[in-house]
Amino acid sequence: VVGACAWSDDSLLAFSLNTSKPSNRGAAAHASSCGVFVMHVDWPERHSQAGQHEHDVTILQWAPPQLGICLLSADARSCICLWKPIDGLINRWALHHRLLYSSVKLAIWLNSSPAYSLP
């Protein structure tokens, strides 16, 4: 099931696939895992997995163009991740930073344009 998606100014599409699988805690318990994938819209067959969360991803957002290619993902429980391509290649990604919080409701990039900065 697609949990979140985001389209960049560079025609990159990020999407998350949330899956549930049985856990060892009993018949009613399920563990979820979620993959974050990236593809260029002109070459959808060349998608790659940027990373993985332990819980369902609810937020995906690309950084503003002036910050370069960087993807923010946040899951339903506690984790915000920043992903960057390795050597600028969109088919190889690395976790740049992981932030842990007790509950994530909203995660967005702030506009860092010099036109809006204070003197």
trRosetta pair geometry for C-beta under 8 A, 3 or more apart (Angstrom, degrees):
i j d omega theta_ij theta_ji phi_ij phi_ji
1 17 7.0 129 62 -158 36 61
1 18 5.1 -37 73 63 92 91
1 19 7.4 153 23 -80 79 48
2 5 6.3 -1 176 -45 124 109
2 15 5.6 -41 -141 -176 108 117
2 16 6.8 114 -160 72 57 56
2 17 6.3 -41 -94 -97 51 59
2 18 7.6 85 -174 13 7 85
3 16 4.3 -45 53 91 104 113
3 17 7.1 158 -1 -118 92 8
3 18 4.1 84 -53 -27 121 118
3 34 6.3 -23 8 -139 151 131
3 56 5.2 -177 -121 -176 148 93
3 57 4.8 127 94 70 137 74
3 58 6.3 -83 163 -85 109 41
4 15 7.0 -179 91 -147 50 52
4 16 4.9 33 44 22 83 116
4 57 5.2 -100 22 122 119 96
4 58 5.9 111 -55 178 127 18
4 59 5.9 -165 -131 -93 162 7
4 60 4.3 151 123 0 118 100
4 73 7.7 154 74 -137 139 85
5 13 6.7 -9 -170 -174 105 91
5 14 6.6 164 -154 89 53 56
5 15 4.2 -7 -104 -102 90 86
5 16 7.5 -143 -69 14 55 68
5 60 6.3 -27 -142 57 9 136
6 13 7.5 161 82 -154 45 48
6 14 4.7 -3 55 56 92 104
6 15 7.8 -176 21 -72 59 50
6 60 4.1 -140 -10 114 117 98
6 61 5.4 -175 -115 -100 153 31
6 62 5.5 174 141 -20 126 85
6 71 7.4 154 70 -141 137 98
7 11 7.7 -18 -171 -132 90 33
7 12 7.5 156 -157 81 46 48
7 13 5.6 -15 -104 -103 70 73
7 41 7.9 24 -137 -53 101 130
7 62 7.7 -72 100 -5 25 132
8 11 6.9 -51 75 25 83 15
8 12 4.1 12 32 51 126 93
8 13 7.6 -136 11 -65 81 31
8 14 7.4 70 -32 -11 101 100
8 62 4.0 137 -99 -99 92 168
8 69 7.5 27 -157 -126 162 83
9 62 7.3 -163 3 111 74 146
9 65 5.2 -42 52 -71 149 114
10 65 7.7 137 -41 -113 94 96
10 69 6.9 -44 23 -93 155 105
11 40 6.0 49 114 -160 96 77
11 41 4.8 -101 178 26 95 109
11 42 6.6 37 141 -16 140 94
12 38 6.0 -4 -178 -168 111 101
12 39 7.2 161 -156 84 66 31
12 40 5.9 -46 -101 -98 65 59
12 41 7.5 -150 -101 -19 16 81
12 62 7.1 127 75 -96 111 138
12 69 7.4 74 0 -137 161 114
12 90 6.3 -145 -114 -140 125 141
13 38 7.2 156 82 -153 47 52
13 39 5.5 -18 60 64 95 81
13 40 7.6 134 15 -126 81 12
13 41 5.6 92 -21 -69 115 87
14 36 6.6 1 -173 -178 103 93
14 37 7.0 162 -153 85 55 47
14 38 5.1 -19 -99 -98 77 78
14 50 7.1 -10 -133 -7 107 145
14 60 4.9 -156 108 172 118 137
14 62 7.0 158 4 -63 129 90
14 71 5.4 142 -90 -137 160 137
14 73 7.8 -130 158 -76 136 105
15 36 7.8 172 90 -152 31 54
15 37 5.6 -18 64 62 77 96
15 60 7.1 -138 -105 19 25 169
16 34 5.3 16 -179 175 113 112
16 35 6.8 167 -152 85 63 44
16 36 5.2 -28 -98 -99 85 65
16 37 7.3 159 -96 16 32 76
16 53 7.7 -5 -144 20 131 121
16 56 7.6 117 133 -171 134 61
16 57 3.7 -127 -136 62 170 132
16 60 6.2 -178 -24 -49 106 127
16 73 7.0 124 -73 -143 126 124
17 34 6.7 173 81 -152 46 65
17 35 5.2 -1 51 55 96 94
17 37 6.8 33 -8 -6 103 120
18 32 6.3 -3 -171 -173 91 121
18 34 4.8 -17 -103 -104 66 103
18 56 4.2 25 -126 -125 135 94
18 57 6.7 -153 -71 30 99 72
19 32 6.6 160 84 -152 46 71
19 33 5.9 -15 62 62 95 76
19 34 7.1 169 20 -88 68 51
20 30 4.5 11 -175 170 109 137
20 31 7.5 149 -156 77 62 34
20 32 5.1 -39 -99 -95 66 84
21 30 6.6 143 70 -160 26 85
21 31 5.9 -29 69 66 81 82
21 32 7.5 140 19 -103 69 35
21 33 7.1 -6 13 11 114 102
22 27 7.7 -33 -140 -141 120 39
22 29 7.3 85 -160 88 64 68
22 30 6.1 -63 -103 -109 37 68
22 31 7.6 28 128 19 16 82
23 26 7.9 9 82 37 86 51
23 29 4.6 -67 56 122 111 107
23 30 6.0 148 -7 -144 94 14
23 31 4.1 102 -74 -25 109 100
24 29 7.9 -36 65 86 28 131
25 29 3.7 -4 75 47 108 169
26 29 5.0 89 56 3 79 107
32 54 7.6 94 85 153 73 50
32 55 5.9 62 81 -136 115 46
32 56 5.5 -29 142 -47 150 82
33 52 6.4 -7 -179 -171 99 114
33 53 7.4 161 -163 82 53 55
33 54 6.7 -46 -112 -139 67 36
34 52 6.6 149 81 -158 51 65
34 53 4.5 -12 64 58 108 97
34 54 7.8 -3 24 68 89 10
34 55 6.7 -11 2 106 124 26
34 56 5.3 128 -63 -121 139 36
34 57 4.7 178 144 -12 148 91
34 75 6.7 158 45 -113 144 111
35 49 5.3 -57 -170 -135 116 115
35 51 7.7 178 -152 99 58 32
35 52 5.4 -32 -103 -101 59 82
36 49 6.9 104 73 -165 52 68
36 50 4.6 -54 105 60 101 105
36 51 5.1 6 46 59 114 72
36 52 6.9 -158 10 -79 82 30
36 53 7.0 73 -33 -15 106 96
36 57 6.2 99 -80 -59 96 165
36 60 7.0 157 -139 -104 110 120
36 71 7.4 160 160 127 134 139
36 73 5.2 -70 -99 -86 150 161
36 81 7.9 -155 -3 77 159 133
36 83 7.0 -168 106 -29 142 158
37 47 5.2 25 175 171 116 119
37 48 6.8 166 -152 86 73 32
37 49 5.4 -47 -97 -102 74 55
37 50 6.6 173 -111 2 16 85
38 47 6.7 167 84 -154 35 75
38 48 5.9 -19 60 62 84 81
38 50 5.0 71 -14 -49 111 112
38 71 6.9 -131 -82 -48 127 159
38 90 5.9 -124 125 179 125 94
38 93 6.7 115 16 -53 135 138
39 43 7.0 -140 -178 92 92 68
39 44 5.3 59 153 -132 146 52
39 46 6.4 136 -140 80 90 63
39 47 3.6 -47 -74 -96 114 85
39 48 7.3 145 -80 14 66 60
39 90 8.0 110 -133 140 21 122
40 43 4.8 33 72 42 105 90
40 44 7.7 -124 78 -67 52 42
40 46 6.8 -2 33 73 96 113
40 90 6.2 95 -47 93 100 157
41 44 6.7 9 -147 -65 36 88
43 46 4.4 2 138 23 113 119
44 47 6.5 -1 -176 -44 53 102
46 91 6.3 -69 165 -89 99 122
48 90 7.1 157 31 134 126 64
48 91 4.2 139 -41 -150 146 60
48 92 6.9 -71 165 -58 162 32
48 93 6.8 156 116 -6 118 103
49 52 7.3 13 171 -55 121 85
49 93 7.6 -121 113 39 44 122
50 71 6.3 -29 -167 63 167 147
50 73 7.8 151 94 -25 131 140
50 83 4.6 50 170 180 123 160
50 93 3.8 -25 -139 75 69 171
51 73 7.3 -169 68 37 115 148
51 81 6.3 -121 93 140 153 155
51 83 5.6 -150 -4 -96 126 128
51 93 6.3 -105 -36 110 86 125
51 95 5.7 93 -105 -71 146 93
53 56 7.5 -13 95 106 127 2
53 57 5.3 134 22 -65 147 91
53 73 6.7 -135 -50 132 126 124
53 75 4.3 166 176 -69 146 131
53 79 6.1 175 -140 78 103 131
53 81 7.0 -146 -83 -3 96 134
54 75 7.0 96 58 155 63 177
54 77 7.6 -52 86 44 98 136
54 79 7.2 94 30 6 95 146
55 75 4.1 117 77 162 93 131
55 76 5.0 -117 143 48 119 87
55 77 4.3 104 10 4 171 114
55 78 7.5 91 19 23 142 74
55 79 7.3 143 35 25 104 108
56 75 6.2 132 78 -157 36 88
56 76 4.8 25 68 -9 90 125
57 60 6.5 47 154 -54 126 94
57 73 5.4 -38 -140 -174 127 108
57 74 7.0 118 -151 77 74 36
57 75 5.2 -64 -93 -97 51 69
57 76 7.6 -138 -96 -25 9 77
58 74 6.3 -49 60 96 82 86
58 75 6.6 96 7 -159 83 28
58 76 5.0 98 -28 -77 122 75
58 104 7.7 165 55 100 119 107
59 72 7.2 -31 126 120 103 96
59 73 6.7 154 90 -156 68 41
59 74 4.0 10 54 46 115 105
59 104 7.3 -112 16 140 131 122
59 106 7.4 127 -88 -144 151 35
59 107 5.1 137 108 49 157 100
60 71 6.8 -15 -164 -174 89 104
60 72 7.1 154 -156 85 39 61
60 73 5.3 -4 -103 -104 73 78
61 71 7.5 153 80 -158 37 59
61 72 4.8 -13 62 59 87 108
61 107 7.1 -164 20 106 128 84
61 108 6.1 -51 112 -126 179 57
61 109 6.1 -160 129 -9 125 97
62 69 7.7 -49 -154 -145 103 59
62 70 7.3 122 -163 76 59 53
62 71 5.9 -36 -103 -104 60 68
62 72 7.7 -169 -84 18 11 81
62 109 7.9 -52 103 -7 39 143
63 67 4.1 -89 153 79 129 129
63 68 6.9 13 85 68 137 52
63 69 7.4 139 45 -165 110 16
63 70 3.9 33 -9 64 137 100
63 71 7.3 -105 -13 -68 85 26
63 72 7.0 110 -61 -23 75 98
63 109 5.4 142 -128 -101 55 154
64 67 5.4 87 65 5 75 104
64 109 5.8 -166 -21 130 85 141
64 111 6.1 100 -71 -124 153 59
64 112 6.3 -175 49 30 140 86
64 113 7.2 -109 160 -51 156 84
65 68 7.9 60 -178 -62 40 16
66 112 6.5 -140 84 80 123 96
66 113 6.5 133 7 -95 154 65
67 70 5.8 -61 124 24 111 127
67 109 7.5 -135 15 -156 154 140
67 112 6.5 80 -61 43 108 135
68 84 7.8 28 115 -135 117 108
69 84 6.8 116 100 -146 80 68
69 85 5.5 5 103 6 133 112
69 88 7.4 112 33 -135 133 62
69 90 7.3 -98 -178 -92 158 90
70 82 6.0 -6 -178 -171 107 99
70 83 7.0 153 -162 76 56 49
70 84 5.4 -23 -107 -90 78 84
70 96 7.0 -40 -138 15 104 158
71 82 7.3 151 78 -157 47 49
71 83 4.4 -18 62 59 100 103
71 84 7.8 -179 21 -73 74 37
71 93 7.8 -27 33 -141 126 135
72 80 6.7 -12 -169 -173 95 97
72 81 7.4 155 -156 82 47 49
72 82 5.8 -20 -99 -101 67 70
72 83 7.9 -169 -74 19 21 78
72 107 6.0 -149 153 133 128 116
72 108 7.9 146 83 -129 156 20
72 109 6.5 -179 -9 -53 144 92
73 80 7.3 165 87 -155 45 50
73 81 4.9 -10 60 58 93 97
73 83 6.7 30 0 -9 110 115
74 79 6.9 177 -146 96 55 51
74 80 4.6 -14 -100 -103 92 76
74 81 7.5 178 -79 19 43 66
74 104 4.7 -140 179 147 123 152
74 107 4.2 136 -41 18 148 144
75 78 7.1 -14 75 42 103 45
75 79 5.0 25 28 55 110 92
75 104 7.0 97 67 46 47 136
76 104 7.5 -151 -152 62 13 97
77 103 7.4 -72 -172 -114 37 56
77 104 7.4 38 85 22 23 96
78 100 5.5 19 150 -159 102 77
78 101 5.7 -165 -158 69 65 53
78 102 6.3 -29 -117 -140 100 14
78 103 6.9 -41 -91 -78 67 31
78 104 6.6 154 -118 -13 17 99
79 98 6.3 -24 -160 -166 103 97
79 99 7.2 143 -157 78 51 53
79 100 5.8 -21 -100 -104 70 66
79 101 7.7 178 -76 28 24 72
79 104 7.3 -81 47 -17 26 141
80 98 7.4 151 81 -159 51 48
80 99 4.4 -11 61 60 101 105
80 101 6.9 35 -7 3 104 112
80 104 6.1 151 -57 -109 95 146
80 107 5.2 169 -117 -121 125 155
81 95 6.0 -65 -162 -137 115 97
81 97 7.2 166 -154 87 49 52
81 98 5.2 -13 -104 -106 79 75
81 99 7.7 -163 -73 24 35 70
82 95 7.6 98 74 -167 54 58
82 96 4.4 -62 105 67 98 109
82 97 4.5 19 40 48 115 91
82 98 7.8 -142 23 -67 71 38
83 93 5.1 10 180 -178 114 122
83 94 7.1 157 -154 77 69 34
83 95 6.2 -46 -101 -104 71 45
83 96 6.2 165 -116 2 15 95
84 93 7.0 154 82 -152 29 73
84 94 6.0 -25 66 62 78 85
84 96 4.5 69 -3 -58 108 127
85 88 5.7 55 102 -146 122 14
85 89 5.5 -168 173 66 116 41
85 90 5.4 -59 -105 -92 142 41
85 92 6.3 87 -164 77 75 64
85 93 5.7 -55 -103 -97 50 65
85 94 7.8 86 -169 15 12 79
86 89 6.1 -24 75 47 70 98
86 92 4.1 -61 44 120 111 110
86 93 6.6 -160 -13 -98 85 11
86 94 5.2 88 -67 -20 96 110
87 92 7.1 19 40 75 93 129
89 92 4.7 36 88 31 115 100
90 93 7.9 12 -164 -63 41 92
95 98 6.2 2 176 -48 125 100
101 104 5.5 108 68 -65 125 83
104 107 5.9 -11 -170 -38 117 113
109 112 7.8 -72 169 -15 99 98
111 116 5.9 51 109 40 113 154
112 117 7.7 29 -171 -68 56 105
113 116 5.1 71 73 13 91 100
113 117 7.5 -149 98 -26 48 86
114 117 5.4 -45 -146 11 45 120
